[in-house]
Amino acid sequence: MLSRVAENLYWMARYLERAEDTARLVRVSRHLMLDFPGTATLGWSSLISISGADEIFDEYYTERDAANVLTFLCADRRYSGSILGALAAARENLRTTREVMPREVWEEVNRLFLECSEIFSGTIDLRRLDDFLRVVIRGCQALTGMLDGSLSDTPARTFCAVGGYLERADMITRILDVRSANLLPRTPDDLTPFENLQWMSVLKSLSAYQMYRQQVRLRVRGPDVVRFILLNPQFPRALYRCLNNLHRKLYTLPRATLACQRVTELLGMLATEDAASLADSPDRLHAFVDELQLGFSRVHEAIQGTWFAGVDSPAPVVAD
């Protein structure tokens, strides 16, 4: 497989995963705001922090209210991490590599982008927001099913999986870090009356609430949530499961020693950290997530240096 094709498929998968995860996060956050009187500004501002786009947002907007944040995250094409921006980038990366993908996948990506663009074009109509988010999530899920059911087990499928797992792992840690920063008690007695609701928000942002209740069988508590999200080996959106799957996929590729080593280092970090104790300290959790984020960057650099080095035009569409 050409390096250019592999890189385009890698980024296509990352952008599709980013669009779906952002849509899930916005939907859960919007519903959660109804349960938190007087905290709407804090809630919307945290979404910008989760995306890691504070500087870009502040360049274009002066206030972090609901309309501006939702426009930025959903429809602002100037931000490549917005839902429409991510779908456009996924579509463009796939357009140049259609020869290795099932026709149905290209048609679905194209349809999803056009349908979402028709709903929102530059500004947000809050009356249509739920429909927009539902279309994005279902469309991305449909694409995941199409790739799983119609793409042969070739390097093309492997690079799609690698991109998707790495992007998912990145979003898991962002949600856990920022969402929990205003949840964790500063002292053992400093508990807010909304703590359980906020931890439920963390779970629902990752579509993990039902599986948590089935497997943990306890009320929603910070230490149990952190342990489940970081270490559960069965839930598809748990960090340990994502990294395990990522390592398994990378191992099937030639010259994968460095990339596999980088993922193994991340798994070692999870194995040696007391996940439950992180829920007692916002500073420790934030520092641990920062280490994981640096680890993800090292994994990406290993992938890029091993398989994408020297790629010539046309270049993939990559986030700023």
C-alpha positions as CSV (number, residue, x, y, z in Angstrom):
1,M,0.0,0.0,0.0
2,L,1.2,3.5,-0.8
3,S,2.2,5.7,2.1
4,R,-0.2,8.4,0.9
5,V,-3.1,6.1,0.8
6,A,-2.4,4.7,4.2
7,E,-2.1,8.2,5.7
8,N,-5.3,9.3,4.1
9,L,-7.2,6.3,5.5
10,Y,-5.7,6.9,9.0
11,W,-6.8,10.5,9.0
12,M,-10.2,9.6,7.6
13,A,-10.8,7.3,10.5
14,R,-9.6,9.8,13.0
15,Y,-11.9,12.5,11.7
16,L,-14.9,10.2,11.7
17,E,-14.3,9.2,15.3
18,R,-13.7,12.9,16.2
19,A,-17.1,13.9,14.7
20,E,-19.0,11.2,16.5
21,D,-17.3,11.7,19.9
22,T,-17.9,15.5,19.6
23,A,-21.5,15.0,18.7
24,R,-22.0,12.7,21.7
25,L,-20.3,15.2,24.0
26,V,-22.4,18.1,22.8
27,R,-25.6,16.1,23.2
28,V,-24.9,14.9,26.7
29,S,-23.7,18.4,27.8
30,R,-26.7,20.1,26.4
31,H,-29.1,17.8,28.4
32,L,-26.9,18.1,31.5
33,M,-27.2,21.9,31.5
34,L,-30.9,21.5,32.2
35,D,-30.0,19.9,35.6
36,F,-27.4,22.5,36.7
37,P,-29.1,25.8,37.5
38,G,-26.7,28.7,37.2
39,T,-23.7,26.7,35.8
40,A,-24.3,26.9,32.1
41,T,-21.4,29.2,31.3
42,L,-18.9,26.8,33.1
43,G,-20.4,23.9,31.2
44,W,-20.1,25.3,27.8
45,S,-16.6,26.7,28.4
46,S,-15.5,23.2,29.5
47,L,-16.4,21.9,26.0
48,I,-13.8,24.2,24.4
49,S,-11.2,23.0,26.9
50,I,-12.0,19.3,26.1
51,S,-11.4,20.0,22.4
52,G,-8.1,21.7,23.2
53,A,-9.1,24.6,21.0
54,D,-9.2,27.5,23.5
55,E,-6.8,29.6,21.4
56,I,-8.7,29.1,18.2
57,F,-12.0,29.8,19.8
58,D,-10.8,33.0,21.4
59,E,-9.5,34.2,18.0
60,Y,-13.0,34.1,16.5
61,Y,-15.4,34.6,19.5
62,T,-15.5,36.9,22.4
63,E,-18.0,35.1,24.7
64,R,-18.3,31.4,25.6
65,D,-22.1,31.3,25.6
66,A,-24.2,28.4,24.3
67,A,-24.7,29.8,20.8
68,N,-21.0,30.6,20.2
69,V,-19.7,27.3,21.6
70,L,-22.3,25.2,19.7
71,T,-21.6,27.1,16.5
72,F,-17.9,26.6,16.9
73,L,-18.0,22.9,17.8
74,C,-20.7,21.9,15.3
75,A,-20.7,24.1,12.3
76,D,-17.6,26.4,12.1
77,R,-15.5,25.2,9.2
78,R,-12.7,27.5,10.2
79,Y,-12.0,25.0,13.0
80,S,-11.0,21.6,11.6
81,G,-12.1,19.8,14.8
82,S,-15.7,20.9,14.5
83,I,-18.2,18.3,13.5
84,L,-18.7,19.7,10.0
85,G,-15.0,20.4,9.7
86,A,-14.1,16.9,10.7
87,L,-16.7,15.4,8.3
88,A,-15.3,17.6,5.5
89,A,-11.8,16.4,6.2
90,A,-12.9,12.8,6.4
91,R,-14.7,13.2,3.0
92,E,-11.7,14.8,1.4
93,N,-9.2,12.1,2.6
94,L,-11.5,9.4,1.4
95,R,-12.2,11.1,-2.0
96,T,-8.5,10.6,-2.9
97,T,-8.4,6.9,-1.8
98,R,-11.8,5.6,-3.1
99,E,-10.1,2.9,-5.2
100,V,-9.2,0.9,-2.0
101,M,-12.6,1.4,-0.2
102,P,-16.0,-0.1,-0.8
103,R,-18.2,2.2,-2.9
104,E,-20.9,2.2,-0.2
105,V,-18.4,3.7,2.3
106,W,-17.7,6.7,0.0
107,E,-21.4,7.2,-0.7
108,E,-22.2,7.2,3.0
109,V,-19.5,9.6,3.9
110,N,-20.6,11.9,1.1
111,R,-24.2,11.6,2.0
112,L,-23.5,12.3,5.7
113,F,-21.5,15.4,5.0
114,L,-24.1,16.8,2.6
115,E,-27.0,16.1,4.9
116,C,-25.2,17.7,7.9
117,S,-24.2,20.7,5.8
118,E,-27.8,21.2,4.8
119,I,-29.0,21.2,8.4
120,F,-26.3,23.8,9.5
121,S,-24.3,26.1,7.4
122,G,-22.2,28.4,9.4
123,T,-24.7,29.1,12.2
124,I,-26.7,27.0,14.7
125,D,-30.4,26.7,15.0
126,L,-31.0,25.3,18.4
127,R,-34.3,23.9,17.4
128,R,-32.6,21.6,14.9
129,L,-29.5,20.7,17.1
130,D,-30.8,17.4,18.4
131,D,-31.7,16.3,14.8
132,F,-28.2,17.3,13.7
133,L,-26.4,15.4,16.5
134,R,-28.6,12.3,15.9
135,V,-27.8,12.3,12.2
136,V,-24.0,12.6,12.9
137,I,-23.9,9.8,15.5
138,R,-26.0,7.4,13.4
139,G,-24.1,8.2,10.3
140,C,-20.7,7.5,11.9
141,Q,-22.1,4.3,13.5
142,A,-23.3,3.2,10.1
143,L,-19.9,3.9,8.6
144,T,-18.2,1.8,11.4
145,G,-20.6,-1.0,10.5
146,M,-19.9,-0.7,6.8
147,L,-16.1,-0.8,7.3
148,D,-16.4,-3.8,9.6
149,G,-18.8,-5.7,7.3
150,S,-17.5,-4.9,3.8
151,L,-13.8,-4.1,3.9
152,S,-11.4,-7.0,3.6
153,D,-8.8,-7.6,6.3
154,T,-6.0,-5.7,4.4
155,P,-3.6,-2.9,5.4
156,A,-6.4,-0.5,4.4
157,R,-8.6,-1.8,7.1
158,T,-5.7,-1.9,9.6
159,F,-4.9,1.8,9.1
160,C,-8.6,2.8,9.5
161,A,-8.7,0.9,12.8
162,V,-5.4,2.4,14.0
163,G,-6.6,5.9,13.3
164,G,-10.0,5.3,15.0
165,Y,-8.5,3.7,18.1
166,L,-5.9,6.4,18.6
167,E,-8.5,9.2,18.2
168,R,-10.9,7.5,20.6
169,A,-8.2,7.1,23.2
170,D,-7.3,10.8,22.9
171,M,-11.0,11.8,23.4
172,I,-11.5,9.5,26.3
173,T,-8.7,11.2,28.3
174,R,-9.8,14.7,27.3
175,I,-13.3,14.1,28.5
176,L,-12.2,12.5,31.8
177,D,-9.7,15.3,32.5
178,V,-11.8,18.4,31.8
179,R,-15.2,16.9,32.9
180,S,-13.8,15.7,36.2
181,A,-11.8,18.8,37.0
182,N,-14.8,20.6,38.5
183,L,-16.1,17.3,40.0
184,L,-13.3,16.1,42.2
185,P,-13.5,17.2,45.8
186,R,-10.7,19.5,46.9
187,T,-11.1,18.0,50.4
188,P,-12.7,14.7,51.5
189,D,-15.7,16.7,52.8
190,D,-16.0,19.1,49.8
191,L,-18.7,17.2,47.9
192,T,-21.2,19.0,45.6
193,P,-24.9,17.9,45.6
194,F,-24.6,17.3,41.8
195,E,-21.5,15.1,41.9
196,N,-23.3,11.9,40.9
197,L,-25.0,13.7,38.0
198,Q,-21.7,15.0,36.8
199,W,-20.0,11.6,36.9
200,M,-23.0,10.2,35.0
201,S,-22.3,12.9,32.4
202,V,-18.7,11.6,32.1
203,L,-20.1,8.1,31.5
204,K,-22.8,9.2,29.1
205,S,-20.3,11.3,27.1
206,L,-18.6,8.0,26.3
207,S,-21.8,6.0,25.9
208,A,-20.6,4.0,29.0
209,Y,-23.5,4.5,31.5
210,Q,-25.4,1.3,30.8
211,M,-22.4,-0.9,30.6
212,Y,-21.0,0.7,33.8
213,R,-24.3,-0.2,35.7
214,Q,-24.3,-3.7,34.3
215,Q,-20.6,-4.5,35.1
216,V,-19.9,-2.4,38.2
217,R,-23.3,-2.8,39.9
218,L,-22.7,0.1,42.3
219,R,-24.0,3.6,42.4
220,V,-22.1,6.1,40.3
221,R,-19.0,7.1,42.3
222,G,-15.8,8.9,41.1
223,P,-13.3,6.2,41.9
224,D,-15.4,3.5,40.2
225,V,-16.0,5.7,37.2
226,V,-12.3,6.5,36.7
227,R,-11.4,2.9,37.1
228,F,-14.0,1.7,34.6
229,I,-13.1,4.3,32.0
230,L,-9.4,3.8,32.2
231,L,-9.0,0.1,32.9
232,N,-12.1,-1.9,31.9
233,P,-10.9,-4.6,29.4
234,Q,-14.4,-5.3,27.9
235,F,-16.0,-1.9,27.2
236,P,-15.1,-0.6,23.7
237,R,-14.6,3.0,24.8
238,A,-12.4,2.2,27.9
239,L,-8.9,3.4,27.5
240,Y,-7.3,0.0,28.2
241,R,-9.4,-1.7,25.6
242,C,-8.7,1.0,23.0
243,L,-4.9,0.7,23.6
244,N,-5.0,-3.1,23.5
245,N,-6.9,-3.1,20.2
246,L,-4.5,-0.5,18.8
247,H,-1.5,-2.6,19.8
248,R,-3.1,-5.7,18.2
249,K,-3.7,-3.9,14.9
250,L,-0.2,-2.3,14.8
251,Y,1.4,-5.7,15.4
252,T,0.0,-7.0,12.1
253,L,1.9,-4.3,10.1
254,P,5.5,-4.6,9.0
255,R,8.2,-2.5,10.8
256,A,5.8,-2.0,13.7
257,T,8.3,-2.4,16.6
258,L,8.6,1.3,17.5
259,A,4.8,2.0,17.3
260,C,4.0,-1.1,19.4
261,Q,6.6,-0.1,21.9
262,R,5.0,3.3,22.3
263,V,1.6,1.7,22.9
264,T,3.1,-0.8,25.4
265,E,4.5,2.2,27.3
266,L,1.0,3.6,27.7
267,L,-0.4,0.2,28.8
268,G,2.4,0.1,31.4
269,M,1.4,3.5,32.7
270,L,-2.1,2.3,33.2
271,A,-0.9,-0.9,34.9
272,T,1.2,0.9,37.4
273,E,-1.2,3.7,38.3
274,D,-3.8,3.3,41.0
275,A,-6.7,4.5,39.0
276,A,-9.2,4.7,41.9
277,S,-6.9,7.0,43.9
278,L,-6.8,9.5,40.9
279,A,-10.4,10.3,41.7
280,D,-9.4,11.8,45.0
281,S,-7.0,14.4,43.5
282,P,-7.8,16.6,40.5
283,D,-4.1,17.6,40.2
284,R,-2.9,14.0,40.1
285,L,-5.5,13.1,37.5
286,H,-4.7,16.1,35.4
287,A,-0.9,15.3,35.5
288,F,-1.6,11.6,34.6
289,V,-3.8,12.6,31.7
290,D,-1.0,15.0,30.5
291,E,1.4,12.1,30.5
292,L,-1.1,10.0,28.5
293,Q,-1.6,12.8,26.0
294,L,2.2,13.0,25.5
295,G,2.2,9.3,25.0
296,F,-0.5,9.5,22.3
297,S,1.7,12.1,20.5
298,R,4.6,9.7,20.6
299,V,2.5,6.9,19.2
300,H,1.3,9.2,16.3
301,E,4.9,10.3,15.7
302,A,6.0,6.6,15.5
303,I,3.2,5.8,13.1
304,Q,4.0,8.8,11.0
305,G,7.7,8.2,10.9
306,T,7.4,4.5,10.1
307,W,4.7,4.5,7.4
308,F,3.9,8.0,6.3
309,A,7.4,9.6,6.0
310,G,8.1,11.1,2.6
311,V,4.5,11.2,1.5
312,D,4.1,13.4,-1.6
313,S,1.1,15.2,-3.0
314,P,-1.8,15.1,-2.7
315,A,-1.3,15.4,1.1
316,P,-3.9,14.3,3.5
317,V,-6.2,16.8,5.2
318,V,-4.8,17.1,8.7
319,A,-5.9,19.1,11.7
320,D,-4.2,22.4,12.5
